[in-house]
Every structure is written in C-alpha cells, then in structure tokens.
C-alpha cells in the first residue's frame, strides 16, 4: 500500500471516512450485522460511497482495517470473511463475533 492506516486517517478524505465509521449509529449497525453473520462494512459502504470519491482497492482495505480497530475496541474479533450484498462499495468483508 502506498501509505498506512494512520496516514489515511489524517488525510482530508480519511477524516470524512472517520466521521462515518465512528458515528454511534453506524457502530451499532456494524454490531447488529455481525450478530447476524453479515460483514460489518456493509453498514457503511453506501455512506462512504456517498462521499463522492472513487476508492482504490488499497483504500478499501484500509477502511476494512479501520473497521476492525473499531470492532475490536467494542469487544469483537474476526470470525470469518463473508459476501456483502450487491450494490455496495465492498464485495466482501470480515464477519465479527463477540470476543470470549
């Protein structure tokens, strides 16, 4: 990747993505989807897409890593990878489960 997660978070676009990812309702949505075996990124894909910037695969991976940080801070761990519903920014994503 051209730059790491910390640099992405500090970029102008990264700050806008961060507002979406750290929004309380979106975190609740990520947890809800995880409880039902659906990748957490499905909650935020359309909202990030609405920011109006086409994303590279590397940027999508960075967003996935950021979601992982958020979910782990909430007491969740990755369980498996799953398919995201069609028409979303992401095609696959991590599915989380509560940490035992």
Chimera marker file (.cmm) of the C-alpha trace (Angstrom):
<marker_set name="trace">
<marker id="1" x="0.000" y="0.000" z="0.000" r="1" g="1" b="0" radius="0.5"/>
<marker id="2" x="1.143" y="3.477" z="-0.788" r="1" g="1" b="0" radius="0.5"/>
<marker id="3" x="0.515" y="4.664" z="2.760" r="1" g="1" b="0" radius="0.5"/>
<marker id="4" x="-0.648" y="3.219" z="6.046" r="1" g="1" b="0" radius="0.5"/>
<marker id="5" x="-3.796" y="3.489" z="8.070" r="1" g="1" b="0" radius="0.5"/>
<marker id="6" x="-2.530" y="6.334" z="10.251" r="1" g="1" b="0" radius="0.5"/>
<marker id="7" x="-1.734" y="8.445" z="7.194" r="1" g="1" b="0" radius="0.5"/>
<marker id="8" x="-5.122" y="7.619" z="5.702" r="1" g="1" b="0" radius="0.5"/>
<marker id="9" x="-6.882" y="8.683" z="8.922" r="1" g="1" b="0" radius="0.5"/>
<marker id="10" x="-5.054" y="12.030" z="8.825" r="1" g="1" b="0" radius="0.5"/>
<marker id="11" x="-5.856" y="12.761" z="5.177" r="1" g="1" b="0" radius="0.5"/>
<marker id="12" x="-8.790" y="15.025" z="4.302" r="1" g="1" b="0" radius="0.5"/>
<marker id="13" x="-10.756" y="12.122" z="2.845" r="1" g="1" b="0" radius="0.5"/>
<marker id="14" x="-9.773" y="9.872" z="5.748" r="1" g="1" b="0" radius="0.5"/>
<marker id="15" x="-11.233" y="12.359" z="8.218" r="1" g="1" b="0" radius="0.5"/>
<marker id="16" x="-14.518" y="12.300" z="6.298" r="1" g="1" b="0" radius="0.5"/>
<marker id="17" x="-14.492" y="8.486" z="6.295" r="1" g="1" b="0" radius="0.5"/>
<marker id="18" x="-13.727" y="8.571" z="10.015" r="1" g="1" b="0" radius="0.5"/>
<marker id="19" x="-16.870" y="10.588" z="10.674" r="1" g="1" b="0" radius="0.5"/>
<marker id="20" x="-18.870" y="7.799" z="9.039" r="1" g="1" b="0" radius="0.5"/>
<marker id="21" x="-17.029" y="4.939" z="10.747" r="1" g="1" b="0" radius="0.5"/>
<marker id="22" x="-17.123" y="6.405" z="14.238" r="1" g="1" b="0" radius="0.5"/>
<marker id="23" x="-20.739" y="7.517" z="14.086" r="1" g="1" b="0" radius="0.5"/>
<marker id="24" x="-22.573" y="5.885" z="17.004" r="1" g="1" b="0" radius="0.5"/>
<marker id="25" x="-25.446" y="4.650" z="14.831" r="1" g="1" b="0" radius="0.5"/>
<marker id="26" x="-23.043" y="3.118" z="12.315" r="1" g="1" b="0" radius="0.5"/>
<marker id="27" x="-21.164" y="1.291" z="15.074" r="1" g="1" b="0" radius="0.5"/>
<marker id="28" x="-24.480" y="-0.077" z="16.330" r="1" g="1" b="0" radius="0.5"/>
<marker id="29" x="-25.249" y="-1.155" z="12.759" r="1" g="1" b="0" radius="0.5"/>
<marker id="30" x="-21.887" y="-2.887" z="12.384" r="1" g="1" b="0" radius="0.5"/>
<marker id="31" x="-22.506" y="-4.796" z="15.603" r="1" g="1" b="0" radius="0.5"/>
<marker id="32" x="-26.042" y="-5.706" z="14.521" r="1" g="1" b="0" radius="0.5"/>
<marker id="33" x="-24.927" y="-7.076" z="11.153" r="1" g="1" b="0" radius="0.5"/>
<marker id="34" x="-22.132" y="-9.006" z="12.845" r="1" g="1" b="0" radius="0.5"/>
<marker id="35" x="-24.653" y="-10.618" z="15.175" r="1" g="1" b="0" radius="0.5"/>
<marker id="36" x="-26.424" y="-11.886" z="12.060" r="1" g="1" b="0" radius="0.5"/>
<marker id="37" x="-23.326" y="-13.176" z="10.245" r="1" g="1" b="0" radius="0.5"/>
<marker id="38" x="-23.109" y="-10.273" z="7.795" r="1" g="1" b="0" radius="0.5"/>
<marker id="39" x="-19.878" y="-8.318" z="7.170" r="1" g="1" b="0" radius="0.5"/>
<marker id="40" x="-19.756" y="-5.133" z="9.249" r="1" g="1" b="0" radius="0.5"/>
<marker id="41" x="-18.578" y="-2.963" z="6.331" r="1" g="1" b="0" radius="0.5"/>
<marker id="42" x="-21.978" y="-3.405" z="4.698" r="1" g="1" b="0" radius="0.5"/>
<marker id="43" x="-23.302" y="-0.869" z="7.227" r="1" g="1" b="0" radius="0.5"/>
<marker id="44" x="-21.034" y="1.919" z="5.991" r="1" g="1" b="0" radius="0.5"/>
<marker id="45" x="-20.399" y="1.112" z="2.327" r="1" g="1" b="0" radius="0.5"/>
<marker id="46" x="-23.117" y="3.286" z="0.812" r="1" g="1" b="0" radius="0.5"/>
<marker id="47" x="-22.393" y="6.141" z="3.225" r="1" g="1" b="0" radius="0.5"/>
<marker id="48" x="-18.730" y="6.139" z="2.254" r="1" g="1" b="0" radius="0.5"/>
<marker id="49" x="-19.648" y="5.885" z="-1.409" r="1" g="1" b="0" radius="0.5"/>
<marker id="50" x="-21.859" y="8.970" z="-0.945" r="1" g="1" b="0" radius="0.5"/>
<marker id="51" x="-18.749" y="10.960" z="-0.032" r="1" g="1" b="0" radius="0.5"/>
<marker id="52" x="-18.205" y="11.074" z="-3.786" r="1" g="1" b="0" radius="0.5"/>
<marker id="53" x="-14.653" y="9.806" z="-4.187" r="1" g="1" b="0" radius="0.5"/>
<marker id="54" x="-13.902" y="6.643" z="-6.149" r="1" g="1" b="0" radius="0.5"/>
<marker id="55" x="-11.865" y="4.369" z="-3.903" r="1" g="1" b="0" radius="0.5"/>
<marker id="56" x="-8.868" y="2.280" z="-4.785" r="1" g="1" b="0" radius="0.5"/>
<marker id="57" x="-8.634" y="-1.310" z="-3.581" r="1" g="1" b="0" radius="0.5"/>
<marker id="58" x="-5.920" y="-0.185" z="-1.158" r="1" g="1" b="0" radius="0.5"/>
<marker id="59" x="-8.223" y="2.442" z="0.339" r="1" g="1" b="0" radius="0.5"/>
<marker id="60" x="-10.979" y="-0.149" z="0.741" r="1" g="1" b="0" radius="0.5"/>
<marker id="61" x="-8.513" y="-2.389" z="2.590" r="1" g="1" b="0" radius="0.5"/>
<marker id="62" x="-7.537" y="0.493" z="4.868" r="1" g="1" b="0" radius="0.5"/>
<marker id="63" x="-11.193" y="1.130" z="5.655" r="1" g="1" b="0" radius="0.5"/>
<marker id="64" x="-11.590" y="-2.566" z="6.456" r="1" g="1" b="0" radius="0.5"/>
<marker id="65" x="-8.619" y="-2.346" z="8.832" r="1" g="1" b="0" radius="0.5"/>
<marker id="66" x="-10.159" y="0.715" z="10.473" r="1" g="1" b="0" radius="0.5"/>
<marker id="67" x="-13.473" y="-1.117" z="10.928" r="1" g="1" b="0" radius="0.5"/>
<marker id="68" x="-11.512" y="-3.942" z="12.528" r="1" g="1" b="0" radius="0.5"/>
<marker id="69" x="-9.938" y="-1.491" z="15.007" r="1" g="1" b="0" radius="0.5"/>
<marker id="70" x="-13.378" y="-0.148" z="15.893" r="1" g="1" b="0" radius="0.5"/>
<marker id="71" x="-14.953" y="-3.572" z="16.295" r="1" g="1" b="0" radius="0.5"/>
<marker id="72" x="-12.056" y="-4.902" z="18.377" r="1" g="1" b="0" radius="0.5"/>
<marker id="73" x="-12.346" y="-1.864" z="20.668" r="1" g="1" b="0" radius="0.5"/>
<marker id="74" x="-16.017" y="-2.823" z="21.106" r="1" g="1" b="0" radius="0.5"/>
<marker id="75" x="-15.037" y="-6.342" z="22.218" r="1" g="1" b="0" radius="0.5"/>
<marker id="76" x="-15.448" y="-8.164" z="18.898" r="1" g="1" b="0" radius="0.5"/>
<marker id="77" x="-12.999" y="-10.321" z="16.944" r="1" g="1" b="0" radius="0.5"/>
<marker id="78" x="-12.942" y="-11.511" z="13.361" r="1" g="1" b="0" radius="0.5"/>
<marker id="79" x="-14.740" y="-14.744" z="12.776" r="1" g="1" b="0" radius="0.5"/>
<marker id="80" x="-14.663" y="-15.251" z="9.021" r="1" g="1" b="0" radius="0.5"/>
<marker id="81" x="-14.980" y="-13.458" z="5.716" r="1" g="1" b="0" radius="0.5"/>
<marker id="82" x="-18.346" y="-13.035" z="4.066" r="1" g="1" b="0" radius="0.5"/>
<marker id="83" x="-20.021" y="-11.603" z="0.994" r="1" g="1" b="0" radius="0.5"/>
<marker id="84" x="-21.523" y="-8.130" z="1.124" r="1" g="1" b="0" radius="0.5"/>
<marker id="85" x="-24.907" y="-7.508" z="-0.507" r="1" g="1" b="0" radius="0.5"/>
<marker id="86" x="-24.693" y="-6.450" z="-4.180" r="1" g="1" b="0" radius="0.5"/>
<marker id="87" x="-24.710" y="-2.725" z="-4.900" r="1" g="1" b="0" radius="0.5"/>
<marker id="88" x="-22.409" y="-1.913" z="-2.004" r="1" g="1" b="0" radius="0.5"/>
<marker id="89" x="-18.969" y="-0.312" z="-2.061" r="1" g="1" b="0" radius="0.5"/>
<marker id="90" x="-17.459" y="-3.542" z="-0.754" r="1" g="1" b="0" radius="0.5"/>
<marker id="91" x="-17.875" y="-7.043" z="-2.184" r="1" g="1" b="0" radius="0.5"/>
<marker id="92" x="-16.526" y="-8.925" z="0.853" r="1" g="1" b="0" radius="0.5"/>
<marker id="93" x="-15.708" y="-8.121" z="4.445" r="1" g="1" b="0" radius="0.5"/>
<marker id="94" x="-14.902" y="-9.560" z="7.827" r="1" g="1" b="0" radius="0.5"/>
<marker id="95" x="-17.672" y="-11.014" z="9.954" r="1" g="1" b="0" radius="0.5"/>
<marker id="96" x="-17.154" y="-10.428" z="13.661" r="1" g="1" b="0" radius="0.5"/>
<marker id="97" x="-18.225" y="-12.273" z="16.784" r="1" g="1" b="0" radius="0.5"/>
<marker id="98" x="-18.058" y="-11.245" z="20.438" r="1" g="1" b="0" radius="0.5"/>
<marker id="99" x="-14.666" y="-11.938" z="21.971" r="1" g="1" b="0" radius="0.5"/>
<marker id="100" x="-14.902" y="-14.720" z="24.534" r="1" g="1" b="0" radius="0.5"/>
<link id1="1" id2="2" r="1" g="1" b="0" radius="0.2"/>
<link id1="2" id2="3" r="1" g="1" b="0" radius="0.2"/>
<link id1="3" id2="4" r="1" g="1" b="0" radius="0.2"/>
<link id1="4" id2="5" r="1" g="1" b="0" radius="0.2"/>
<link id1="5" id2="6" r="1" g="1" b="0" radius="0.2"/>
<link id1="6" id2="7" r="1" g="1" b="0" radius="0.2"/>
<link id1="7" id2="8" r="1" g="1" b="0" radius="0.2"/>
<link id1="8" id2="9" r="1" g="1" b="0" radius="0.2"/>
<link id1="9" id2="10" r="1" g="1" b="0" radius="0.2"/>
<link id1="10" id2="11" r="1" g="1" b="0" radius="0.2"/>
<link id1="11" id2="12" r="1" g="1" b="0" radius="0.2"/>
<link id1="12" id2="13" r="1" g="1" b="0" radius="0.2"/>
<link id1="13" id2="14" r="1" g="1" b="0" radius="0.2"/>
<link id1="14" id2="15" r="1" g="1" b="0" radius="0.2"/>
<link id1="15" id2="16" r="1" g="1" b="0" radius="0.2"/>
<link id1="16" id2="17" r="1" g="1" b="0" radius="0.2"/>
<link id1="17" id2="18" r="1" g="1" b="0" radius="0.2"/>
<link id1="18" id2="19" r="1" g="1" b="0" radius="0.2"/>
<link id1="19" id2="20" r="1" g="1" b="0" radius="0.2"/>
<link id1="20" id2="21" r="1" g="1" b="0" radius="0.2"/>
<link id1="21" id2="22" r="1" g="1" b="0" radius="0.2"/>
<link id1="22" id2="23" r="1" g="1" b="0" radius="0.2"/>
<link id1="23" id2="24" r="1" g="1" b="0" radius="0.2"/>
<link id1="24" id2="25" r="1" g="1" b="0" radius="0.2"/>
<link id1="25" id2="26" r="1" g="1" b="0" radius="0.2"/>
<link id1="26" id2="27" r="1" g="1" b="0" radius="0.2"/>
<link id1="27" id2="28" r="1" g="1" b="0" radius="0.2"/>
<link id1="28" id2="29" r="1" g="1" b="0" radius="0.2"/>
<link id1="29" id2="30" r="1" g="1" b="0" radius="0.2"/>
<link id1="30" id2="31" r="1" g="1" b="0" radius="0.2"/>
<link id1="31" id2="32" r="1" g="1" b="0" radius="0.2"/>
<link id1="32" id2="33" r="1" g="1" b="0" radius="0.2"/>
<link id1="33" id2="34" r="1" g="1" b="0" radius="0.2"/>
<link id1="34" id2="35" r="1" g="1" b="0" radius="0.2"/>
<link id1="35" id2="36" r="1" g="1" b="0" radius="0.2"/>
<link id1="36" id2="37" r="1" g="1" b="0" radius="0.2"/>
<link id1="37" id2="38" r="1" g="1" b="0" radius="0.2"/>
<link id1="38" id2="39" r="1" g="1" b="0" radius="0.2"/>
<link id1="39" id2="40" r="1" g="1" b="0" radius="0.2"/>
<link id1="40" id2="41" r="1" g="1" b="0" radius="0.2"/>
<link id1="41" id2="42" r="1" g="1" b="0" radius="0.2"/>
<link id1="42" id2="43" r="1" g="1" b="0" radius="0.2"/>
<link id1="43" id2="44" r="1" g="1" b="0" radius="0.2"/>
<link id1="44" id2="45" r="1" g="1" b="0" radius="0.2"/>
<link id1="45" id2="46" r="1" g="1" b="0" radius="0.2"/>
<link id1="46" id2="47" r="1" g="1" b="0" radius="0.2"/>
<link id1="47" id2="48" r="1" g="1" b="0" radius="0.2"/>
<link id1="48" id2="49" r="1" g="1" b="0" radius="0.2"/>
<link id1="49" id2="50" r="1" g="1" b="0" radius="0.2"/>
<link id1="50" id2="51" r="1" g="1" b="0" radius="0.2"/>
<link id1="51" id2="52" r="1" g="1" b="0" radius="0.2"/>
<link id1="52" id2="53" r="1" g="1" b="0" radius="0.2"/>
<link id1="53" id2="54" r="1" g="1" b="0" radius="0.2"/>
<link id1="54" id2="55" r="1" g="1" b="0" radius="0.2"/>
<link id1="55" id2="56" r="1" g="1" b="0" radius="0.2"/>
<link id1="56" id2="57" r="1" g="1" b="0" radius="0.2"/>
<link id1="57" id2="58" r="1" g="1" b="0" radius="0.2"/>
<link id1="58" id2="59" r="1" g="1" b="0" radius="0.2"/>
<link id1="59" id2="60" r="1" g="1" b="0" radius="0.2"/>
<link id1="60" id2="61" r="1" g="1" b="0" radius="0.2"/>
<link id1="61" id2="62" r="1" g="1" b="0" radius="0.2"/>
<link id1="62" id2="63" r="1" g="1" b="0" radius="0.2"/>
<link id1="63" id2="64" r="1" g="1" b="0" radius="0.2"/>
<link id1="64" id2="65" r="1" g="1" b="0" radius="0.2"/>
<link id1="65" id2="66" r="1" g="1" b="0" radius="0.2"/>
<link id1="66" id2="67" r="1" g="1" b="0" radius="0.2"/>
<link id1="67" id2="68" r="1" g="1" b="0" radius="0.2"/>
<link id1="68" id2="69" r="1" g="1" b="0" radius="0.2"/>
<link id1="69" id2="70" r="1" g="1" b="0" radius="0.2"/>
<link id1="70" id2="71" r="1" g="1" b="0" radius="0.2"/>
<link id1="71" id2="72" r="1" g="1" b="0" radius="0.2"/>
<link id1="72" id2="73" r="1" g="1" b="0" radius="0.2"/>
<link id1="73" id2="74" r="1" g="1" b="0" radius="0.2"/>
<link id1="74" id2="75" r="1" g="1" b="0" radius="0.2"/>
<link id1="75" id2="76" r="1" g="1" b="0" radius="0.2"/>
<link id1="76" id2="77" r="1" g="1" b="0" radius="0.2"/>
<link id1="77" id2="78" r="1" g="1" b="0" radius="0.2"/>
<link id1="78" id2="79" r="1" g="1" b="0" radius="0.2"/>
<link id1="79" id2="80" r="1" g="1" b="0" radius="0.2"/>
<link id1="80" id2="81" r="1" g="1" b="0" radius="0.2"/>
<link id1="81" id2="82" r="1" g="1" b="0" radius="0.2"/>
<link id1="82" id2="83" r="1" g="1" b="0" radius="0.2"/>
<link id1="83" id2="84" r="1" g="1" b="0" radius="0.2"/>
<link id1="84" id2="85" r="1" g="1" b="0" radius="0.2"/>
<link id1="85" id2="86" r="1" g="1" b="0" radius="0.2"/>
<link id1="86" id2="87" r="1" g="1" b="0" radius="0.2"/>
<link id1="87" id2="88" r="1" g="1" b="0" radius="0.2"/>
<link id1="88" id2="89" r="1" g="1" b="0" radius="0.2"/>
<link id1="89" id2="90" r="1" g="1" b="0" radius="0.2"/>
<link id1="90" id2="91" r="1" g="1" b="0" radius="0.2"/>
<link id1="91" id2="92" r="1" g="1" b="0" radius="0.2"/>
<link id1="92" id2="93" r="1" g="1" b="0" radius="0.2"/>
<link id1="93" id2="94" r="1" g="1" b="0" radius="0.2"/>
<link id1="94" id2="95" r="1" g="1" b="0" radius="0.2"/>
<link id1="95" id2="96" r="1" g="1" b="0" radius="0.2"/>
<link id1="96" id2="97" r="1" g="1" b="0" radius="0.2"/>
<link id1="97" id2="98" r="1" g="1" b="0" radius="0.2"/>
<link id1="98" id2="99" r="1" g="1" b="0" radius="0.2"/>
<link id1="99" id2="100" r="1" g="1" b="0" radius="0.2"/>
</marker_set>
